[in-house]
Amino acid sequence: MSGDLSLDINIKEPRWDQSTFMGRAQHFFFVTDPRNILKSSKTLEDARVTVENYRLGVVRPGLTEDELWRAKYIYDSAFHPDTGEKMVVVGRMSAQVPMNMTITGCMLTFYRTTPAVVFWQWVNQSFNAVVNYTNRSGDAALTTNQLAAAYVSATTGAVVTALGLKSLAKRLPAVMSRFVPFFAVAAANCINIPFMRQRELKYGIPVTDENGNRLGESVTAAKSGIIQVVVSRIGMAVPAMAIPPVIMNALEKKAFMKVMLQQPWACWFYSQ
């Protein structure tokens, strides 16, 4: 071994205590840091070499603990944890914030016409399909036919749900039409994720002991994990897609908002 950095640092686990809220928050702030998608190929490769060498007991001279953890999170942001393959950029966790902000904003804005609903639901489900496939279990390879079936099913489910609710909303209070994107996303997640990870449901996912030794595969663990992913994905959509409609519906009744909505640019904007 070269260098002075101890080899006792467990980089298989997050840097912060995951039994506390702040520890989990700090971990996920680093995991989803959008700046990581701007890292060059050389930076990603350097991080990979640093992490893999450390795991083998080789430490670069002058490497500090902070530099090691920085390399570990850069490595985790771009390489699959099971296969070690570099992930597609839009499928990485670091792309979640900018991609979801853009797509969610467009779904909430352009929901009044059928073409707009269809287009943005298709964009959203295409993005979700990439994310779900990119972050699948490394042992759960999908065939082209399975991948295509999952993509078509989720996209169709989202579009049908959105159009069905859009039609139904015409007979309900106006605010209900604003919730169409949220319900469509929720329905699509219930289809997309299980389909994309169907192999895990059939054959299970690897189960290891506290030392990382593989014990076998578990279908029960796969079911539990996928259910939690579906619920969390729907829950993650609530702040951005279920709360703003209520706020906007209240604001549109205010005098200053009525004046703004009479402007030419607003008329075009709301007609989309």
C-alpha positions in Angstrom: 0.0 0.0 0.0 1.2 3.5 -0.8 0.0 6.8 0.8 -1.1 7.6 4.4 -4.8 7.3 4.1 -6.3 4.5 6.2 -7.9 1.5 4.5 -10.5 1.2 7.2 -13.0 3.7 5.6 -16.1 1.8 4.5 -17.0 3.3 1.2 -19.6 0.6 0.5 -21.9 2.5 2.8 -23.0 6.2 2.7 -20.7 8.7 4.4 -23.4 9.9 6.8 -25.4 8.1 9.5 -28.5 6.7 7.7 -30.4 6.2 10.9 -31.0 10.0 11.1 -33.0 12.3 8.8 -30.0 14.7 8.3 -27.7 11.9 7.5 -30.1 10.6 4.8 -30.7 14.1 3.5 -27.0 14.8 3.2 -26.5 11.5 1.4 -29.2 12.1 -1.2 -28.2 15.7 -1.7 -24.8 14.4 -2.9 -26.4 11.4 -4.8 -28.7 13.7 -6.8 -26.3 16.7 -7.1 -27.1 17.9 -10.7 -23.5 19.2 -11.1 -22.4 15.6 -11.5 -23.9 15.3 -14.9 -21.5 18.0 -16.1 -18.4 16.0 -15.0 -16.1 15.2 -17.9 -15.3 11.6 -18.9 -11.8 12.1 -17.5 -13.2 13.2 -14.1 -15.5 10.2 -14.1 -12.7 7.8 -15.0 -10.3 9.3 -12.4 -13.1 8.8 -9.8 -13.6 5.2 -10.9 -9.9 4.4 -10.7 -9.6 6.0 -7.2 -12.6 4.0 -5.8 -11.7 0.7 -7.4 -8.1 1.0 -6.4 -9.0 1.8 -2.8 -11.2 -1.3 -2.7 -8.2 -3.3 -3.7 -6.0 -1.7 -1.0 -4.2 0.7 -3.3 -4.2 4.4 -2.3 -2.9 7.2 -4.5 -0.2 9.2 -2.7 -1.6 12.3 -1.1 -5.2 11.2 -1.3 -7.3 12.6 1.5 -10.5 11.2 3.1 -12.5 14.1 1.6 -11.1 13.4 -1.8 -11.9 9.7 -1.5 -15.5 10.4 -0.5 -15.9 13.0 -3.3 -14.6 10.4 -5.8 -17.0 7.8 -4.4 -20.0 10.0 -4.9 -18.9 11.0 -8.4 -18.4 7.3 -9.1 -21.8 6.4 -7.7 -23.4 9.1 -9.8 -22.3 7.7 -13.1 -21.6 3.9 -12.7 -24.0 1.1 -12.1 -23.5 -0.3 -8.6 -23.9 -3.9 -9.7 -22.3 -4.0 -13.1 -19.9 -1.1 -12.9 -21.0 0.1 -16.4 -21.3 3.8 -17.1 -25.0 4.8 -17.1 -26.8 6.8 -19.7 -26.7 10.5 -18.6 -30.5 11.1 -18.4 -30.9 7.8 -16.4 -28.5 8.9 -13.6 -29.8 10.1 -10.3 -27.9 13.4 -10.8 -30.2 14.1 -13.8 -33.4 13.7 -11.8 -33.7 17.3 -10.6 -33.2 19.1 -13.9 -35.1 16.5 -16.0 -38.1 16.2 -13.6 -38.4 20.0 -13.1 -38.5 20.5 -16.9 -40.9 17.7 -17.7 -43.2 18.3 -14.7 -43.4 22.0 -15.4 -44.4 21.3 -19.0 -47.0 18.7 -18.0 -48.6 21.2 -15.5 -48.5 24.0 -18.0 -49.6 22.3 -21.2 -52.5 20.2 -20.1 -55.4 22.0 -21.9 -55.2 20.4 -25.3 -55.2 16.7 -26.2 -52.0 16.9 -28.4 -50.1 18.6 -25.5 -51.3 16.0 -23.0 -50.3 13.1 -25.3 -46.9 14.6 -26.1 -45.8 15.4 -22.6 -47.1 12.1 -21.2 -45.0 10.4 -23.9 -42.0 12.4 -23.0 -42.4 11.7 -19.3 -42.8 8.0 -19.8 -39.9 7.8 -22.2 -37.8 9.5 -19.5 -39.1 7.1 -16.8 -38.4 4.1 -18.9 -34.8 5.2 -19.3 -34.4 5.8 -15.6 -36.0 2.5 -14.6 -34.0 0.5 -17.1 -30.7 2.3 -16.2 -31.2 1.6 -12.4 -32.5 -1.9 -12.7 -30.8 -4.7 -10.7 -27.5 -5.8 -12.4 -28.7 -9.4 -12.4 -32.0 -8.6 -14.1 -31.2 -8.3 -17.8 -34.3 -7.5 -20.0 -34.8 -8.7 -23.5 -35.6 -6.2 -26.2 -39.2 -7.5 -26.4 -39.7 -7.2 -22.6 -38.3 -3.6 -22.7 -40.5 -2.7 -25.6 -43.6 -4.2 -23.9 -42.9 -2.3 -20.7 -42.3 1.0 -22.5 -45.5 0.7 -24.7 -47.6 -0.4 -21.7 -46.5 2.4 -19.5 -46.9 5.1 -22.2 -50.3 3.8 -23.2 -51.4 3.6 -19.6 -50.3 7.2 -18.9 -51.9 8.6 -22.1 -55.2 6.7 -21.6 -55.4 7.7 -18.0 -54.6 11.4 -18.8 -57.2 11.6 -21.7 -59.8 9.7 -19.7 -59.4 12.0 -16.7 -59.3 15.1 -19.0 -62.6 14.1 -20.4 -64.1 13.3 -17.0 -62.8 16.6 -15.6 -65.0 18.6 -17.9 -68.0 17.5 -15.8 -66.1 18.3 -12.5 -64.9 21.6 -10.9 -62.2 23.3 -13.0 -59.5 22.6 -10.5 -59.8 18.9 -11.1 -58.4 19.3 -14.7 -55.2 20.5 -13.1 -54.7 17.2 -11.4 -54.8 15.2 -14.6 -51.0 15.1 -15.0 -50.5 13.9 -11.4 -53.0 11.0 -11.7 -51.6 10.0 -15.1 -48.1 9.9 -13.7 -49.3 7.9 -10.7 -51.0 5.3 -12.9 -48.0 5.1 -15.3 -45.7 4.4 -12.3 -47.8 1.5 -11.3 -47.3 0.1 -14.8 -43.9 1.2 -15.8 -41.8 0.2 -12.8 -43.1 -3.4 -12.4 -42.8 -4.0 -16.1 -39.3 -2.6 -16.3 -38.3 -4.8 -13.4 -40.3 -7.8 -14.2 -37.3 -10.1 -14.3 -36.6 -9.2 -10.6 -40.2 -10.2 -9.8 -39.7 -13.5 -11.5 -36.2 -14.5 -10.4 -35.6 -12.3 -7.3 -32.8 -10.0 -6.4 -29.5 -10.8 -4.7 -29.5 -10.9 -0.9 -26.3 -10.5 1.0 -25.3 -10.7 4.7 -23.8 -7.8 6.7 -20.3 -8.5 5.2 -21.5 -8.3 1.6 -21.4 -12.1 1.0 -24.1 -13.2 -1.4 -26.6 -15.6 0.1 -28.9 -16.1 -2.9 -31.9 -14.4 -4.6 -35.2 -13.4 -3.1 -38.5 -12.7 -4.9 -40.0 -11.4 -1.7 -37.3 -8.8 -1.4 -37.8 -7.8 -5.0 -41.6 -7.4 -4.5 -41.1 -5.3 -1.4 -38.5 -3.1 -3.0 -40.5 -2.5 -6.2 -43.7 -1.6 -4.2 -41.6 0.9 -2.1 -40.3 2.4 -5.4 -43.8 2.8 -6.8 -45.1 4.4 -3.7 -42.1 6.7 -3.3 -42.3 7.8 -6.9 -45.9 8.7 -6.5 -45.1 10.5 -3.2 -42.3 12.4 -4.8 -44.7 13.7 -7.4 -47.1 15.2 -4.8 -45.2 18.4 -3.9 -44.7 19.3 -7.6 -47.9 18.1 -9.2 -50.6 17.9 -6.5 -49.9 21.1 -4.5 -49.4 23.7 -7.3 -52.8 23.1 -8.9 -54.5 24.1 -5.6 -52.3 27.2 -5.3 -52.8 28.2 -8.9 -56.6 27.7 -8.7 -56.7 30.1 -5.7 -54.4 32.6 -7.3 -56.4 32.8 -10.5 -59.3 34.2 -8.5 -57.2 37.1 -7.3 -57.6 40.5 -9.0 -53.9 40.9 -9.9 -53.9 37.4 -11.6 -57.0 38.2 -13.6 -55.2 41.3 -15.0 -52.1 39.2 -15.9 -54.2 36.6 -17.6 -55.7 39.2 -19.9 -52.3 40.0 -21.4 -51.7 38.7 -25.0 -48.8 36.4 -23.9 -50.9 34.8 -21.2 -53.8 34.1 -23.6 -51.4 32.2 -25.9 -49.8 30.5 -23.0 -53.1 29.2 -21.6 -54.4 28.1 -24.9 -51.6 25.5 -25.3 
